[in-house]
């Protein structure tokens, strides 16, 4: 009887699957870029470097299966998903392979010389990135070197330098910093893919070795610097720095308080050149071109004005992309604009979701390392939410416009503005919370005023100023641009100062963010009722914060910071030279208030968290055998104590070898996770020091805890 029931059920399942596949026809291809992104994430989650054939074999097998089962929808779909996942995995593997090799950095001050690739003005100094660099006139380095001048007196020294100049300077350099927390933001991985090998500060004024040649090398970067310099002559302070950001994509000059205000008010997207900016640029050029050509009767009657204007706008958008540095959000926006423009040129309406999928696929192939970054994640989640939201509410928005009366049109524009801010801000907020540890509450209020000002005054004035630069009349446009930016800056500060403008949130585990992302894609890409399962997945991803248990103790990679969290209170022991960036990262990770200095009455601090019966001893130099009764010994200095019961030890030697440490004190004992254990052996992870040998003079206790190679 059971066999008969199964035979009766199988045809029904096939019928429902066929009906569902017919209803979702054309939507399956949208999942292939999602699968490619999943392959990239899988590659970066590994703790070892896979074999060169790790992506080729499954990709080839899956494509062969897709050809064999090309007449069967479900097996073919499974094969294509596997192939797309392998393709994403392989793109990340290939990007790692083609990156320049790592390089040794001197431990002491050295003379570094090189050709300036970029010059960036900072609020308290400036920095340059040097290519074709050398240490002490030695062999050329495979990677770039970034040097920062922080002293105001030295700032005038490097101002005459420009891109293409070859300089020589004495600097104290180091490799890019490791993550502040095991599993945190990996600056070393970012530096690996950007070609950066060392960062540091100059110890004296730089010497010009050779002036930039007069050829076409670095012409685009020089143009950016010329624009930034001309903006600085017209606008000063935060207005000038923000104007430089909008026109060149360089954000380093924005003062920290103003940057924080934009972040806390939900206006940080105005400083990240993306779809809003390129949309304004292309819209203005499209309208201006079409209106200008329409002044000619012959052109209006016989020329395809719409197609010409679209092509001109696309060229302007490409120029703006190059001028602002080609970051991830604007590349995504420009890729979508290309698809839309192509639809205009051939007389067909472009499908927005397909344009989004095409842009995602291109970025995954060209810059796979961006997939795990906040810019990629927030950009694509916001655009997906806008496309799906406007598609669902199209009829209601049309009804709001009604007969086209003036008040109805105004209400429609205000509603659309609020809806855009709400959709983009709400669905990108989990990614901001995961990476930054907080969410903004008044982002809709701030965007209701700031976005129209940007679209109607700031960006048009900025573009007009660029056009007037050859005539040296840019001040006529950039002064009004500064008025608009000043008003937007005041709005950002006013909203950021409101009560509870930002709310610290608990850290979401990586698997929770993955579940939320899958749910968002599921809800956005399908069109039938099955999409509602995506809402449940998104809620499950958000609820994952309740399952995460943050560590009780954190220790920085240099041993200068030891943090302890109990009952929402953040206590910290900070030695001289402790990095403020690491402290801020811990505060965001723990969603804690400002830290309180950890003071000990004696040479030992007893750290006993919420779980009774478990305790750690924070030592300050003095050691004796009685301390071996603790569950953990932790110190900013090497611990010269040998315990017969093998008490776990985390000291200066531990973090030097294994990076930052996170420690949990639970009922089952002590759990220790180091940065080395979390990231494993990857090309961008610095090699273990000492090369497996114990240095001379190491005590037996230190030699015993030396981790195996």
C-alpha positions in Angstrom: 0.0 0.0 0.0 2.9 2.3 0.8 4.4 1.7 -2.7 1.1 2.6 -4.3 0.9 5.8 -2.3 4.4 6.7 -3.4 3.6 5.9 -7.1 0.6 8.2 -6.8 2.6 11.0 -5.1 5.5 11.2 -7.6 3.3 12.3 -10.6 1.8 15.0 -8.5 5.2 16.3 -7.4 6.4 16.3 -11.0 3.3 18.3 -12.0 3.7 20.9 -9.3 7.4 21.2 -10.0 6.7 21.7 -13.7 4.1 24.3 -13.0 6.4 26.1 -10.6 9.2 26.0 -13.1 6.9 27.4 -15.8 5.8 30.2 -13.4 9.4 31.0 -12.5 10.7 30.9 -16.1 13.6 33.2 -16.6 14.3 33.6 -12.9 16.7 30.7 -12.5 19.5 32.5 -14.3 19.4 35.3 -11.6 20.6 32.7 -9.1 23.9 32.0 -10.9 25.7 35.2 -9.7 24.4 34.3 -6.2 26.1 30.9 -6.5 29.2 32.5 -7.8 29.3 34.8 -4.7 28.8 31.7 -2.5 31.8 30.1 -4.1 33.9 33.2 -3.4 32.8 33.2 0.3 33.6 29.5 0.5 37.2 30.2 -0.7 37.8 32.9 1.8 36.4 30.8 4.7 39.0 28.1 4.2 42.0 28.0 6.6 44.3 26.5 4.0 45.1 27.3 0.3 43.3 24.8 -1.9 44.9 22.9 -4.7 45.1 24.6 -8.2 42.6 22.2 -9.6 40.1 22.6 -6.8 37.7 24.7 -8.9 38.5 23.3 -12.4 37.5 19.7 -11.7 34.0 20.4 -10.3 33.4 23.1 -12.9 34.3 20.8 -15.7 32.2 17.9 -14.3 29.2 20.2 -13.7 29.3 21.6 -17.2 29.6 18.1 -18.6 26.6 17.1 -16.6 24.6 20.2 -17.7 25.3 19.1 -21.4 24.3 15.5 -20.7 21.1 16.5 -18.9 20.2 19.5 -21.0 16.7 18.2 -21.6 16.0 17.6 -17.9 15.4 20.9 -16.0 16.2 20.0 -12.4 19.4 18.0 -12.9 20.6 20.6 -15.4 19.8 23.4 -12.9 21.8 21.6 -10.2 24.8 21.2 -12.5 24.7 24.9 -13.5 24.6 26.0 -9.8 27.6 23.8 -9.0 29.4 25.2 -12.0 28.7 28.8 -11.0 29.8 28.1 -7.5 33.0 26.6 -8.8 33.5 29.5 -11.1 33.3 31.9 -8.2 35.7 29.8 -6.2 38.1 29.7 -9.1 37.9 33.5 -9.6 38.9 34.1 -6.0 41.7 31.5 -6.3 43.0 33.1 -9.5 42.9 36.6 -8.0 45.0 35.4 -5.2 47.5 33.7 -7.6 47.9 36.8 -9.7 48.5 39.1 -6.7 52.2 40.2 -6.2 54.2 38.1 -3.7 54.7 39.2 -0.2 57.8 41.1 0.9 60.0 41.6 3.9 59.7 44.9 5.8 62.7 46.2 7.8 62.1 46.2 11.6 64.0 49.6 11.9 63.7 52.9 10.2 64.9 52.7 6.6 65.3 54.9 3.5 62.5 54.2 1.0 62.4 55.6 -2.5 59.7 55.2 -5.1 57.4 56.8 -7.7 54.3 58.5 -6.3 51.2 56.8 -7.5 48.7 58.8 -5.4 48.8 61.8 -3.1 46.0 62.0 -0.5 45.4 65.0 1.8 44.4 64.0 5.3 42.8 66.2 8.0 46.1 66.3 9.9 48.7 65.7 7.2 48.9 63.7 4.0 50.1 60.4 2.6 51.6 59.1 -0.6 51.6 55.6 -2.1 54.9 54.7 -3.8 55.3 52.2 -6.6 58.5 50.7 -7.9 59.8 51.3 -4.4 63.2 50.3 -2.9 64.6 50.0 0.6 68.0 51.6 1.0 68.5 51.6 -2.8 68.2 47.8 -2.9 66.2 45.6 -5.3 62.8 46.8 -6.5 59.9 45.8 -4.2 57.0 43.7 -5.6 54.4 45.7 -3.7 53.5 49.4 -3.1 54.5 51.3 0.1 52.3 53.9 1.8 53.9 56.6 3.8 52.1 59.2 6.0 53.2 62.6 7.2 51.2 63.7 10.2 53.1 66.8 11.4 51.7 70.0 10.2 55.1 71.6 9.8 56.1 68.9 7.3 52.9 69.2 5.4 54.2 72.0 3.3 57.2 69.9 2.3 55.3 67.4 0.3 52.6 69.7 -1.1 54.8 70.5 -4.2 55.1 66.7 -5.0 52.6 65.3 -7.4 51.8 61.9 -8.9 54.7 60.6 -11.0 57.5 62.3 -8.9 60.2 60.0 -7.6 61.0 60.8 -3.9 63.3 59.5 -1.2 62.3 59.6 2.5 63.4 58.0 5.8 60.4 56.2 7.3 59.4 53.7 9.9 57.4 50.9 8.2 55.5 47.8 9.1 53.3 45.3 7.4 49.5 45.9 7.3 48.0 45.2 10.7 46.3 41.8 11.5 42.6 41.6 12.5 41.8 43.3 15.9 39.6 40.3 16.7 39.8 36.7 15.5 37.3 36.7 12.7 37.3 40.5 12.4 38.1 42.8 9.5 41.2 41.5 7.7 43.3 44.4 6.7 46.1 42.1 5.6 43.8 40.4 3.1 42.7 43.8 1.8 46.3 44.9 1.4 47.2 41.6 -0.4 44.6 42.2 -3.1 45.3 45.9 -3.4 49.0 45.3 -3.9 50.1 47.1 -0.7 53.1 45.7 1.1 54.0 48.1 3.9 52.6 51.2 5.7 54.2 53.6 8.0 55.1 57.2 8.8 57.8 59.5 7.6 60.5 60.5 10.1 61.8 63.6 8.1 60.9 65.6 5.0 61.1 63.9 1.7 63.7 64.5 -1.0 62.7 64.9 -4.6 64.9 62.5 -6.7 63.3 63.1 -10.1 60.4 65.2 -11.2 57.4 63.6 -13.0 58.0 63.2 -16.7 55.8 65.2 -19.0 54.2 62.1 -20.7 50.8 60.7 -20.3 51.6 58.4 -17.3 49.3 59.0 -14.3 47.3 61.6 -16.1 44.0 60.5 -14.5 45.4 60.6 -11.0 47.0 64.0 -11.7 43.6 65.3 -12.9 42.0 64.1 -9.6 44.7 66.0 -7.7 44.3 69.1 -9.8 40.5 69.1 -9.1 41.1 68.5 -5.4 43.6 71.4 -5.4 41.3 73.7 -7.2 38.4 72.8 -4.9 40.6 73.6 -1.9 41.2 77.1 -3.3 37.4 77.7 -3.4 36.0 75.7 -0.5 37.7 75.1 2.9 37.0 72.8 5.8 34.5 70.0 5.7 32.7 71.5 2.7 35.9 71.4 0.6 36.7 67.8 1.7 33.2 66.6 0.9 33.2 68.4 -2.5 36.5 66.7 -3.3 34.9 63.3 -2.4 32.0 63.9 -4.7 34.1 65.0 -7.6 37.2 62.7 -7.3 36.1 59.9 -5.0 38.9 60.7 -2.4 37.5 60.5 1.1 40.7 60.9 3.2 40.4 64.6 3.8 37.0 64.6 5.6 37.4 65.5 9.3 36.6 62.6 11.7 33.7 64.4 13.5 32.0 65.1 10.2 32.6 61.6 8.9 31.1 60.3 12.2 28.0 62.6 11.8 27.4 61.3 8.3 27.7 57.7 9.6 25.4 58.2 12.6 22.7 60.1 10.7 22.5 57.5 7.9 24.0 59.7 5.3 27.3 57.9 4.8 26.1 56.7 1.4 26.5 60.3 0.2 30.2 59.9 0.7 30.4 56.6 -1.0 30.2 57.3 -4.8 27.5 54.9 -6.0 24.2 54.7 -7.9 22.8 58.0 -6.6 25.7 60.0 -7.8 26.2 58.3 -11.2 22.4 58.4 -11.6 22.4 62.2 -11.1 25.3 62.7 -13.5 23.8 60.6 -16.2 20.4 62.1 -15.7 21.7 65.6 -16.0 23.7 64.9 -19.1 20.8 63.0 -20.7 18.4 65.8 -20.1 20.9 68.5 -21.2 21.9 66.7 -24.3 18.3 66.0 -25.4 17.1 69.5 -24.6 20.1 71.0 -26.5 19.5 68.9 -29.6 15.8 69.6 -29.5 16.6 73.3 -30.2 17.3 72.3 -33.7 14.2 71.6 -35.8 16.0 69.2 -38.1 17.5 67.2 -35.2 14.2 67.1 -33.4 12.4 65.7 -36.5 15.0 63.4 -38.0 17.5 62.4 -35.4 17.0 59.7 -32.7 17.5 62.2 -29.8 16.7 59.7 -27.1 19.3 57.2 -28.3 21.9 60.0 -28.8 21.2 61.4 -25.3 21.4 57.9 -23.8 24.8 57.3 -25.4 26.1 60.6 -24.3 24.9 60.0 -20.8 26.6 56.6 -20.8 29.9 58.2 -21.9 29.6 60.8 -19.1 28.8 58.0 -16.6 31.9 56.1 -17.7 34.0 59.3 -17.3 32.7 59.9 -13.8 33.4 56.3 -12.9 37.1 56.7 -13.9 37.3 60.1 -12.3 36.1 58.8 -8.9 38.3 55.8 -8.8 36.0 53.0 -9.9 34.9 51.6 -6.5 32.5 48.7 -6.1 29.2 50.6 -5.8 29.7 52.8 -8.8 31.0 49.8 -10.9 27.8 48.0 -10.1 25.7 51.1 -10.9 27.5 51.7 -14.2 27.1 48.0 -15.3 23.4 48.3 -14.7 23.4 51.7 -16.6 25.0 50.0 -19.5 22.3 47.4 -19.7 19.6 50.0 -19.4 21.2 52.2 -22.1 21.6 49.2 -24.4 17.8 48.6 -24.0 17.2 52.2 -25.0 19.4 51.9 -28.0 17.7 48.8 -29.3 14.3 49.9 -28.4 13.7 47.4 -25.6 13.0 47.8 -21.9 15.8 46.5 -19.8 15.0 44.1 -16.9 16.4 45.6 -13.7 17.0 42.3 -11.9 18.9 40.9 -14.9 21.0 44.1 -15.0 21.7 43.6 -11.3 22.6 40.0 -11.8 24.9 40.9 -14.7 26.6 43.6 -12.6 27.1 41.1 -9.8 28.6 38.4 -12.1 31.0 40.9 -13.6 32.2 42.1 -10.2 32.7 38.6 -8.9 34.9 37.7 -11.8 36.9 41.0 -11.8 37.2 41.7 -8.1 36.1 38.6 -6.1 37.8 39.9 -2.9 35.1 42.6 -2.8 32.3 40.0 -2.2 33.3 39.7 1.5 33.4 43.5 1.9 30.7 45.7 3.3 30.5 47.9 0.2 29.6 45.0 -2.1 27.1 43.6 0.4 25.3 46.8 1.3 25.2 48.0 -2.3 23.6 44.9 -3.8 21.2 44.4 -0.9 19.9 48.0 -1.2 19.4 47.8 -5.0 17.7 44.4 -4.8 15.3 45.8 -2.1 14.6 48.9 -4.3 13.8 46.8 -7.4 11.5 44.4 -5.6 9.9 47.1 -3.4 9.0 49.4 -6.4 7.8 46.4 -8.4 5.4 45.5 -5.6 4.2 49.0 -5.0 4.1 50.3 -8.6 0.3 50.3 -8.8 -0.1 52.1 -5.5 2.4 54.7 -6.4 0.7 55.2 -9.8 -2.7 55.7 -8.0 -1.1 58.3 -5.7 -0.2 60.4 -8.8 -3.8 60.1 -9.9 -4.8 62.9 -12.3 -1.4 64.5 -12.2 -2.4 67.5 -10.1 0.4 69.5 -8.6 -0.2 68.4 -5.0 -0.4 64.8 -6.1 2.9 65.0 -7.9 4.5 66.5 -4.9 3.1 63.8 -2.6 4.3 61.2 -5.0 7.8 62.5 -5.0 7.9 62.8 -1.2 6.6 59.3 -0.9 9.0 57.9 -3.4 11.9 59.6 -1.6 10.8 58.2 1.8 10.2 54.8 0.3 13.7 54.7 -1.3 15.4 55.7 1.9 13.4 53.1 3.9 13.9 50.2 1.6 17.6 50.8 0.9 18.4 51.6 4.6 16.4 48.8 6.1 17.6 45.9 4.0 21.3 47.0 4.0 21.2 47.7 7.8 22.0 44.1 8.8 25.3 44.3 6.8 26.2 47.5 8.4 25.4 46.1 11.8 27.5 43.0 11.1 30.6 45.0 10.1 30.2 48.1 12.3 28.2 47.0 15.3 25.4 49.6 15.2 22.4 50.8 13.3 20.9 54.2 12.6 17.3 55.0 13.5 16.7 58.3 11.8 18.2 57.6 8.4 14.8 58.2 6.6 14.5 61.7 8.2 18.0 62.7 7.2 17.7 61.4 3.6 14.4 63.2 3.1 16.3 66.5 3.1 19.9 65.6 2.2 19.2 63.6 -1.0 17.1 66.3 -2.8 19.7 68.9 -1.9 22.4 66.6 -3.4 20.4 66.0 -6.5 19.1 69.5 -7.2 22.0 71.7 -6.0 25.2 70.0 -5.0 25.9 67.6 -7.9 24.7 69.9 -10.7 26.8 72.7 -9.3 29.8 70.4 -9.0 29.5 69.3 -12.7 29.1 72.8 -13.9 32.2 73.7 -11.9 34.1 70.9 -13.7 33.0 72.3 -17.0 34.1 75.8 -16.0 37.6 74.7 -14.8 39.4 75.4 -18.2 38.1 79.0 -18.0 39.1 79.3 -14.3 35.5 80.2 -13.5 34.7 77.2 -11.3 34.1 79.3 -8.2 30.9 80.5 -9.8 29.5 77.0 -9.4 31.5 75.6 -6.5 30.6 78.4 -4.1 26.8 77.5 -4.3 27.9 73.8 -4.1 29.6 74.7 -0.8 26.4 76.3 0.5 24.5 73.0 -0.2 27.2 70.9 1.4 27.3 73.1 4.5 23.6 72.7 4.9 23.8 68.9 4.4 26.7 68.8 7.0 24.6 70.7 9.5 21.7 68.3 8.9 24.0 65.3 9.5 25.2 66.8 12.8 21.7 67.7 13.9 20.3 64.2 13.2 23.4 62.5 14.7 22.9 64.5 17.9 19.3 63.3 18.4 18.7 60.9 21.3 19.5 57.3 20.3 20.5 58.2 16.8 22.6 55.1 16.7 22.0 51.9 18.6 24.7 49.4 19.3 23.7 45.9 18.4 25.0 42.5 19.3 27.4 40.8 16.9 25.7 38.6 14.3 27.6 35.4 13.6 28.8 34.8 10.0 26.3 32.0 9.5 23.4 34.3 10.5 24.5 36.9 7.9 24.6 34.1 5.3 21.1 33.0 6.2 19.8 36.5 6.0 21.5 37.0 2.6 20.0 33.8 1.3 16.6 34.8 2.5 16.9 38.2 0.9 17.9 36.7 -2.4 15.1 34.1 -2.1 12.4 36.7 -1.5 13.7 39.0 -4.2 14.5 36.7 -7.1 11.4 34.4 -7.1 8.0 35.7 -8.2 5.6 33.0 -6.8 4.4 32.5 -3.3 7.4 30.3 -2.5 9.3 33.6 -2.1 7.6 34.1 1.3 10.0 31.5 2.8 12.7 34.1 2.3 11.1 36.3 5.0 11.4 33.5 7.5 15.1 33.0 6.5 15.7 36.8 7.0 14.1 36.7 10.4 16.2 33.6 11.4 19.3 35.4 10.3 18.5 38.4 12.4 17.6 36.2 15.4 21.0 34.6 15.2 22.4 37.4 17.3 20.8 35.7 20.3 22.7 32.5 19.7 26.1 34.2 19.6 28.2 34.1 22.8 30.8 36.9 22.7 34.2 36.3 24.3 34.8 37.3 27.8 38.4 38.4 27.3 40.2 39.9 24.2 43.9 40.4 23.8 45.5 42.4 21.0 48.2 41.1 18.7 50.8 43.4 20.2 49.8 42.6 23.8 49.3 46.2 24.6 45.5 45.9 25.1 43.6 43.4 27.2 39.8 43.8 27.3 37.4 42.2 29.7 33.6 42.3 29.4 31.1 41.5 32.2 27.4 42.5 32.4 27.7 45.0 29.6 30.7 46.8 31.2 33.9 47.0 29.1 37.1 47.1 31.2 40.4 47.5 29.5 44.1 47.4 30.4 46.0 49.6 28.0 49.7 49.9 27.8 51.6 52.7 26.1 51.2 52.5 22.3 47.9 50.6 22.4 46.0 51.1 19.1 42.8 53.2 19.3 41.5 51.4 16.2 41.7 48.0 18.1 39.9 49.5 21.1 37.1 50.9 18.9 36.8 47.6 17.2 36.4 45.8 20.5 33.8 48.3 21.6 31.8 47.8 18.4 32.1 44.0 18.6 30.9 43.9 22.2 28.2 46.6 21.6 29.5 48.1 24.9 29.8 51.7 26.2 33.1 53.5 26.5 35.7 51.3 28.2 36.7 51.8 31.8 40.4 51.4 32.8 41.0 48.1 34.5 42.8 48.8 37.8 44.2 46.0 40.0 44.8 46.4 43.7 47.9 44.1 43.5 50.0 42.4 40.8 47.1 40.0 40.1 43.5 40.7 38.9 40.8 38.0 39.3 38.5 38.0 36.3 35.4 36.0 37.0 32.6 36.4 34.5 28.9 35.4 34.5 29.6 31.7 34.9 30.4 30.8 38.5 33.4 28.6 39.2 35.5 29.8 36.3 38.2 32.4 36.8 41.2 33.9 35.0 44.2 35.6 36.6 45.5 38.8 34.9 49.1 38.9 36.0 51.4 42.0 36.2 54.9 40.5 36.5 54.8 38.6 39.8 54.2 34.9 39.6 54.1 32.1 42.1 52.9 28.5 42.2 49.6 29.4 43.9 48.4 30.9 40.6 48.4 27.5 39.0 45.0 26.9 40.6 43.3 29.3 38.1 41.6 28.2 34.9 43.7 30.6 32.8 46.7 32.8 33.2 46.9 35.9 31.0 49.5 38.7 30.9 50.8 41.4 28.7 54.3 40.2 29.5 55.9 36.7 29.1 54.8 34.4 32.0 57.7 32.6 33.5 55.8 30.1 35.5 55.6 26.3 35.0 52.4 24.6 36.2 52.2 20.9 36.6 48.5 20.9 35.8 49.1 22.5 32.4 47.1 25.7 33.0 46.3 27.5 29.7 48.6 30.6 29.3 48.0 33.6 27.0 50.8 36.1 27.3 52.9 38.4 25.1 54.7 35.4 23.6 51.3 33.8 22.6 50.0 36.9 20.7 53.3 37.5 19.1 53.2 34.0 17.6 49.4 33.6 17.0 48.0 37.1 16.8 45.0 38.5 18.7 43.2 36.1 21.1 39.6 35.7 22.1 38.9 33.8 25.3 35.6 32.3 26.6 35.3 31.3 30.3 32.5 28.8 30.5 31.2 25.9 32.6 33.1 23.4 30.5 36.4 25.3 30.9 38.4 27.7 28.9 38.0 28.1 25.1 40.8 30.0 23.3 40.7 31.1 19.7 43.7 32.8 18.1 43.8 34.8 14.9 46.2 32.2 13.5 43.8 29.4 14.2 40.9 31.4 12.7 42.6 32.4 9.5 44.9 29.5 9.0 47.7 29.4 6.4 46.7 31.7 3.7 49.0 33.8 1.4 48.0 37.1 3.0 48.6 35.8 6.6 52.1 36.6 7.7 54.4 33.7 8.2 55.0 32.5 11.7 58.0 34.2 13.4 61.1 32.3 14.6 60.7 29.7 11.8 60.2 26.9 14.3 63.1 27.6 16.6 63.2 28.8 20.2 65.2 32.0 20.7 68.2 31.9 22.9 67.4 32.6 26.6 63.8 31.4 26.4 62.8 29.9 29.7 61.5 26.3 29.9 57.9 27.6 30.5 58.0 29.7 27.4 59.5 27.0 25.3 56.8 24.6 26.4 54.0 26.7 25.2 55.6 27.4 21.9 53.0 26.3 19.3 54.1 23.6 16.9 54.7 24.6 13.3 
